[in-house]
């Protein structure tokens, strides 16, 4: 039991480190696994409800998605194989929310809800050598080593490429591209193309995503020994799945259940079970409320 307690305590420390500041600047709302956060050199699988702070770096795996809600009401979405660094974030600086985000790789979307648009914010998003300054808007973008795209869906942004003059985008569906360090003329994207881009950052239905407030759980194994539970726990978490161990009793004997929780429906829990069955040491996962 001491080893299990140490694991649970360590997981609590990892979460607590990301929640140590006074106000929650950003909270994970949903995760289409696998996904991770790196904080103070420690890599931890992301789970709904986790708080993110300045200095954190989040990343998604193949076919993954991530939804994060900022303190002032905006939402940041990441697509598959993406990496986002939170270089600065202050939830309340004299009534002003400020943040600097750096998309190192992959597709993202920044959306401000209607009720939150009146709040004061100063947010910049950097994609490689291009920075977009925003104060309440909706935009989509993608960053790779050789190409950056910023598409304005609604609102107004200022785009500043490195060593070039800033340009203002204020018409819906305008998009900016920079390839191999050179800016291309601003163009207009079709609604059909925007829909395809936007789908890259949306959590998919039936993909087994976990959402904040989800009530369903997936038991990946129920073992008689803590060593077996710890082995499975370690394999899952290293692969980006936020498993936890729940010691309990069954028919008068001690058991150790390895679970992933916060799944929003039976269908999503079953979808995750299908993805993990036969992998990472998972034999026959069981879905329950």
SULBEL-V90866 format. One record per pair of residues at least 24 apart in sequence whose ideal C-beta (glycine too) atoms are under 6 Angstrom apart, sorted by the first residue. I is the first residue (numbers start at 1). J is the second residue. Records with the same first field share a line. If there is no record, write none. Layout:
I: J, J
This chain:
3: 226
4: 226, 245, 247
14: 42, 44
18: 51, 53
19: 51
21: 53
23: 91
24: 51
25: 53, 71, 89, 91
26: 52, 68, 70
27: 51, 69
28: 68
29: 67, 69, 212
30: 67, 203, 209, 211
31: 66, 210
32: 64, 65, 203, 207, 209
33: 240, 241
34: 61, 64, 239, 240, 241
35: 60, 64, 66, 240
36: 240
45: 237, 240, 241, 242
47: 242
48: 210, 211, 212, 262
49: 212
54: 86, 88, 89
56: 86
57: 85
58: 84
59: 83
61: 240
65: 203
71: 97
72: 97, 116, 119, 121
73: 113, 116
74: 112
75: 111
76: 110
77: 109, 201
78: 108
79: 106, 107, 200, 201
81: 106
82: 106
95: 120
96: 120
97: 121
98: 122
99: 123
100: 124
101: 125
102: 126
103: 127, 143
105: 143
107: 142, 200, 201
108: 141
109: 140, 201
110: 139
111: 138
112: 136
129: 162
130: 161, 178
131: 160
132: 157, 159
133: 158
140: 197
146: 180
147: 179
148: 178
149: 177
150: 176
151: 175, 189
206: 271
208: 268, 271, 272, 275
210: 262, 263
211: 264
214: 262, 263, 264
216: 263, 266, 269
217: 259, 261, 288
218: 260, 269, 272, 273, 285, 287
219: 257, 259, 286
220: 258, 282, 285
221: 258
222: 255, 257
223: 256
226: 256
229: 256, 258
232: 258, 281
233: 258
235: 280, 281
236: 280
239: 280
